[in-house]
Amino acid sequence: MYCKRILILQQTDKRFALRGKELCGMVKLVNNSATDTDVNVFVTNADVAMFGEWWIVFGFGRERFVKQLSTLNNCSFTLPKKDLDNVACLLVKREDKCYEVARAFVGDGTVCDVLFRQKESLIEGFDTIGQTNNSTAYEQFVASTDNYFEGAELKRFQTRADERYKSVKEYSDAFERYYASCANTEYYQSVKEEISRVFLQFPPYYPLIRKYKGSFFVRIDFPSSDKYFVLGVLQANGQIRYICYGLPAERDGFEDKDFVFVDNSPVSFWMLFQDADTGQISALNETV
């Protein structure tokens, strides 16, 4: 049976709108066949110059679906047919974490609040374009409760954490092998596979990505601690020039000739810059 719903997105966080404007948008859902729901997402006045990913998070009753938006200008995709009597959605910006930008609903508006609490887990668990996040017992559990850390699910999170930190250990081992062997090859090329795995396992750190043109940084939290460090690369002319290691800190109380103080918001860092060719600690060329 043909059915159409229009959801008007209302801004809930003005930080992601163009200066002096209010972000708004529309989500159109159409059941025009026996098997599919067609979706169109339009968003205007969003600040798309800032780094990050745009996502739409849906709640169809207790069923959840997430989709990364390739464009905010009429992003179109198809879902398996959904019941449109009770629909909620959040527009989410993913940077260092997931931020709700706007919301809309038809039916039970409290579903938006549930989606707000679940958004990080739903987006983190998304792995295939067009795949819903309620296809396993875990996703069904998430849809009905906010407690994600009991029983077998705790083991799942621990296994995933072990894999993440395994990538850090592998990079550390590659680092040590390079210097132990007195290698005469380019440092970055010798550790490229290991450092790429770290970048895939940990979340991007956008404050430094914004600071350095042609850069990529991730934040690596220490297990069982509130401490963290950042790992990144800087490039020029399409080539990796520096590997960067940073510890969040204040300017005072630390001094070391190899570290450079990087003043940044919201957190400043003491940073090591490692030459990608030689592997040696190097003074940062400010033109990079």
N, C-alpha and C positions, 0 to 999 in steps of 0.2 A: 504494500500500500504506500502510495506517495505521501511523504511527510517532509516538511521543511521547518527548520528552526534557525532564527537569527539571534545570536548572542552579542550584545554590545559590551565591549571591553571598557571597564572603568579604571582609570589610573589609580594605583594605590601607593606608588613610590615615584615621586617626581624627579629623583636623581637621574633617571634613565631617559628623560625627555629632553628635547632640544631646549636650549635656554629661552625662557620666556614663553614657552608653549606647553600645552597639556597633551600628553600622549593619549590616544584613543584608538579604537579599532573595532573590527567586526569579525565574528566567526560564523560562517554559514555552513549548516549541516543539512544534507539532503538525502533522504532515502528514496531513490528513484528506480530501484531494482529489488529483486528478491534477495540479493546477496551482499550488496555494498551500501556504504554510507560515504557520500562524496563530501569532502571538507575543503573550504577555502578560508584562509586567514589573511586579513588586511590589517595593517597597523600603520598609523601616521604619527608624525612628530617624534619618532624615536631617535635617540642619538646613536646612530649606527657607526659613528667614527670611533667609538670606544671599543677596546678589545673585549672579546667574550662571545658567547654563543646564546642564541635566542631559542627557547623551547616553548612548546605548548603542552600543558598537562591537562588531561581530561579525566573526569569522573562520570561514568554512565552508571548510576546507581552505585553498586559496589565494584564495578569493573573499572580498571585503570588503563590509560593509554598515554604514552608520551611520544613526542615527535620533535626532533630538531628542525628548526625552520631554516631553509636555505635562503629565503628572502622574506621580507616583511610586506612586500608588494604582491599580494595575491598568491601566497604559497598554497598549492593545491595537492591533495593526496586523497587516497581512498582507504577506508577502514572496512573490515567485515561489518555487516549490517548491525547497527546499534539501535536500542530503544531510546527515542529522543524525548520521552516524557519527563525525564529527570536528568538534566545534563548540567555539569559545572566545568569550568575551565580556568586555568591560570596561565597568564603569559609570564614566563620566567627568564631572567638573564643569568647565565652561568658565568661567573668570573672566578674569584678565589673560592666562592661558595655560590649557592643558588639563591637568587633574590626574586621575590614576587614583585612584578611590575604592574600588573593589571589583572582583574578578574571579571567573570561574568557567569550567570547561571540562569537556568529555567527550571522551576520546581523548587527543590530543597536547597536553599542557600547555604545551609551549614556544611554541605559537602565541600565548598570552597575552603573552609577552615581545616577540614580533614586533609585536603590536597596540600594546603600550606604546610602542615606538619609532615607530610609524606614526600614532598617534592624532591628533597635531596636523595632519599633512598630510591625513589622511582626513576629519577634520571640516571643515578649511578648504576642502577641495575639494567638499564636499557642497553641492548647490544646489537639489535638488528633493525634496520629501517622497516617500519610497518609492523613490528612485533609488539603485541600488548604485553603488559607487565603483570598479568594475572594468569599466566599459562602454567604456573607450577603451584605446588602447595604453599611455597614461601610467599609468592605474590598474593595469593588468596588470604594468607595470614596477615600480611601488611595491610590489605584493604579493609580489614575489620578491626584492627587494633594498632595502637602506636608503640607497643612494646615489641621491638625487633630482636631482642637479645637473649631469648630464653632457649634452653634445651639445645636441640641440634643446630639451631640457627647460630648460636654463639660459636659452635665449632666451625661453621661455614665462614664466619667473619674472621676467626683466628687463622684458618687455612689461607684465606685471601691475604691477610696481613703478612703471613709468613712468606708468601710469594712476592709481595711488594718489597720486603726487606732483603729477600734473596737477591733481587736485582741490584740493590746497593752493595751487597757483599761481593757480587760478581764484578761490579765496576771497581771496587776497592782492590780486588785481586788482580784485575787487569792493570790497574795503576801501578801496583807493586811489581808485577812481572816486567813492565816496560823499563823501570829503573834498574831492576836486578839484572836484566840482560844487557844493559848499556845499549839499548836498541838505537840504531841510526835511522830508523824510519820515522815518519811524521807521527807525532804523539796521537793526535786526534784520530787518524786513520787506524791506529792500532787498538783503540778503545771504542770505536764508533758503535759497534754492535751493543756493547755493554751499556754505554751511556744512553743509547736510544731506548733500551729496555727500561731504564730508570725513568726517562721522560714519559713513557707510556703508562707506567705504574702509578705516578704521583700527579697531583693536581697542578695545573699551571699557576704560577704566581704573577698575577697581572700588574701589581704596582711596579715591578722592575721591568716587565715586558714593555710597559708604557714608557718607562724612563729611557730605555736604550733602543734606538731604531735597529731593526734587524736582529732582535734578540729572542731568546726563549728561556724561561726559568720555570722550575718546579719547586714546590715547598715539600720538604721531607721532615716529618715529625719523628722525634725520637720515641721508640716504644716505651710505654710506662713512664712518660714524662710530658711536661708541657713545653719542653724545649724543641726547637726546630732549626734547620738551616736551609739555605737555598742553593740549588745547583743550576747553572745555566750556561748558555753559549752566546757569544756575540759574533756577528758576521759582518763582513764588508765585501761588496762586489760579488755577493753570492757565495763567499767562502768563509768557513769558520775561522775566526782569528784568535779568539780567547775562550777558554773554559773558565767559569767563574764559580767561586765557592764563598758563600756569605753567611755570617753569623749576625743575628739581630743584636744591636748594642747601642749604647750611648757613646758620644764622642769621648767623653772623659773616662779615665780609669783604665785605659788600655793603650799600649804603644808597642808597635812592632814594625820594623822597616819594610817588611814584605806585604803588610796589609794596607789597604787604602780605605779611608772612611768614605762611605757613600751616603750622602744625605738624601733621604727620600721620605715620602709620606705614604702610609701612616707609620712606617718603621724604617729606621736607618740601619745600615749594615757596615761591619768591618769585612772587607772583601779581598780575596786573593784572585789575581788574574794570571792564568796560566797560558803561556803561548801555545797555540794549537800545533805549531810546527815542531818546536824544540822540546816542549814539555816543561820549559823553565818558567819560574815565576817572573813576571814582566810588569813593568810600569804600564798602566793603561794608556794607550794612545787616544787622547780625547777626541780625535777626529772620527773615531769609529762610532 
